[in-house]
């Protein structure tokens, strides 16, 4: 996919009606949700969480305490799988890496002038390189949203491609800020641009702007992942993030994604939730009592 004449890409200009999207979602939830509203799927959702703290007030001590909770999880809940990752700002990465003593927990960090993405691509790439060097094995970046809205698709494609290269062996999650794009046709385009540029995951939102994750965006992005897989044979992951706090909300998202992508995507390698409050609420649903562990 070396061309930048995106209008020539098959299906790039596919049209979505928001009315049809909502009708499809309604049908999926009415017919399939009961299959996912079970203890097993609550446990699955918990195991797919990127436990996240992205506050300007975060300190090194906060990073340490945050990580210690993940370290202690298996002792407190030996019958449950731990979260998938810890997600922090680059400044906390080294502390988290030095404190984390649990195998198979990813260390994700936001990069590329998160959350605005409003700086030079050279600066974004350098930040990504430094964050990986500090110990992150997953990088979450934001597309240049203004370029996407204005139709400068080449800039979006080239920025994602450059930051993918800067990641080295780390996985790249690309945030579309779908609530700001709003138009399902634009979300579809941003999804394809990101995947063809090398995204390992596409992600709805930063959680810093409203609206954040929506079920409509998740439907369109999942359809784009399914299409990309059909065309290339490459599986790209999906991460709804921002504002998902309750168990019933998580199950809605799982139901829609599972219906479109299938059970092959129902694992932490291909599906994540970006969340903080959701972890405790899922634990409470699983255990049948209020739990505030994280």
N, C-alpha and C positions, 0 to 999 in steps of 0.2 A: 504494500500500500504506500508506495513512495510518492504518488501523485498528490498535488495539493489542489487540483481542480475537483473540489468535493462534489460539485453538481453532477459529475460523471460517475460517482460511486453509486452502485446499485442500492436502491432503497434509502439513499441519504435524505431524499425529500419526501419520504413517506408521511402521509397526513393522518393525524389523530383528531377525532372529535372528543372534546371533554365530556360531552353527554354520553357518547358510546363508552368511553373509558369508565365513567362512573357506573354505567349500567352493567358492564362486565364485572367490575369489582363487587357490586351488589349481588350479582348472581354467584360469584365465587364464594363470597362470605355466607350467603344463604345456604349453599349446597355443600360446602367443604369445611366450614369453620369447626363444626362439631368434631371432625376427625383430629383437629389440632389442639382442641381445648382439653388437653389431658396432662397428667403428671409428667409423662415422658417428654412432652414438648415443652413444659415449663423447665425441665432439667436441661433440655437441648438449648433453650434460649439463654439460660444462665451460662452454659459452657461457651456460648458464642459472643459474650459481652467483651468489648474493649472498655475496661474500667478506666474512666476518664476524669482527669482534673485539668482544666484549662482556664485558670483564673489568673489575672494579673497579680494577685496577692499570693500566689503559690510560692512557698519557700523550700529550701533544701530539706528542712525538717518535715514539711508536708509530704514531699516526695518519699522520704524515708518511711514515715508512718503509713503512708498509702501502700507502699510495697510490703511492709511488714504484715499488713492485713492479708495480702495475697499469700505470703509465706505461711501464715497461720491457718489458712482456709482448710487445708486437707486434714489437719488435726481436729479442727472444730466440726467439720462435716465430711468425715472419711467416706461416706457413701455417695458423695456428689463429685462431679468433675469440676475442676477449678475454672475460673474465667479464662478467656482466650488470650487477653493481652492487657497490659497497662499502657495508657496513652497520656503523654505529658508534653509540655513545651521542651524545646531542645536544651534549655538551661538545666533541666532536672534529669536529663538522660543518664549522665554519668553516675549520679547518686542512685538512681533506680537500678542501673546495671550492677553496681557494686553491692547493693542490698538484696537484690532478687536472688533467692537460692532455690527456686522451684524450677524443675525441668519443664520444657514445653510451654512456657508462658512467653509470648512475644512481647517485645518492647517497641511500642509504636510512639512516634513523635510527629507533631505537626511541623511543617516546614514551608519554605517558599513565601515568606512574609504573610503567614497565617494571621488573621482570617481574611484580610483584604486582597492579598495577592498583588498589591499595587506598588511594585518596585521593579528594578531592572532584572532581567532574566539571569544575568551573570551573578547578581547577589543571591537570587533564589537558589541557583545551582550550587553556589559556594556554601550556603547555609545547609542544604541537603547533604553535601559531601561531609561537612563537619559534624552533622548530626549522626550520620552513619558511623563516622570514625569514633564518636563518643560512645557508641554501643547500641544504637537503634537498629532493629532489623526490619522495621516497617516504617514507611514514611507516608504521611497524609498531607497532600497539597490541595490547594484550591485553584481551579482554572481562572484565567483572567476574565472575570465575569463581564466587564465592560466590553471587551473584545467580542465575547460571545453574543452579547445583546446587539452590538452594532454590526454583526455579520462578518467580522474579521476572523474567519474560521482558520485561516493559515496560521495566525499568531497563536491561537489556542492549541492547535496541533503541534506546532514547533516547540511551544513551551513545555507541554507534557512530555514530548519526545526527549527534550534536553534534560528535564529533571529525572526522567526514567534512566537516562545514561548516568546521571550523577548519583543515583541510588546504588550503583554497583550490584551487589547480590541481594540487597534489601528489596522487599516488596513495596510496590507503589500503589497507594490508594488515592484516587483522584476525586475530589469533592466538586460537585457541580453547582452547589448552592441552588438546588432545584426550586425552592420556594420563591427565589428572586427571578429565576428564568420563567417560572410559572407556566408558560405555553408548553403543552406536551410535545409539540413538534420541535421546539427548541431544546427541550430536555432529551428527546430522541437524538437529535444531531450532536449535542454535547456528549452523550453516551458513546456514540460511534466514534467521534473524534478522539475521545480519551482512550478507548480500547484499541483503535488502530495505531495510536501513538505509543502504546505499550503499557497501559494501566493493568495492574494485576487485580484490582478491585475498583469499582465505581461506587461512590458514596453520595448520599443525598445532600448533606448539609454540614455546616460548621457548628450549628447550635448557637451561633452568635447573632443570627438575623431571623426575623419572623416573616413568613412562616418557615419552620424548619422542615423536618421530614413529614411528607404527606403520603397517604396511601396511593393517591393518583400518580405521583412521581415514581413511587416504587413499582407500580404496575408498568409504566412506560419503560423504566430502566431495566426491569426484568425481561420485558419483551425484547429490548435491545441486546441484552446478554444472550438470550436464546437465539436471536438472529445471528449474532456474531459467532456463536458456537457452531451454528449450522453452516456458516460460510467458511470458517477457518479451522474448526475442530479444537479451538482453544477455549478453555473454561475460565471465565473471569468472575471474580467474586462480587458480591453485593453487600453494601453496608448502609442500612438506614440509620440515621443519627440525628439527634436534636429533638428534644421534647418528648421522647418515648419513655414514659416513666412507669406506667401501670401494666400489670400482667395481661389484662384484656387487650391493651393496645399492641403489645408484642405479639400476641396470638393472631391478631388481625393481619399484621405484616407477614408473619410466617405463613399464614394460610394463602395469601395472594402469591408470595414468592414461590412457595412449594407447588401451587397449582400450575404456574407458568414454567418453572425450571425443573421441578421434580425432586424426588428424594435425594438425588445425587448432590444437590446443593445444600442439603440439610446437615451441615457440619461446619466446624469453625474454620476449615480451610477455604470455604467458599461463601460463608455467610457470617456476618457480624452485626451486632448492635453497638452503636456508639452511645454509651449511657453511664450514668453514675447512680441515680436513684433507683433505676430499674432493678439492679442487682438485689438490693434489700427487699424490694417488693416481690420479686420472683422467689427469693428464699422464704419469705413469709407465706406465699401461696403453696410452695412445696411442703413446708413443715406444718402448715395449718395454724400458725400463730405469728404474731408480729415479731420480726427479727430485724435488728439494726446492727449488722455485723460490719459492713463496709462504711 
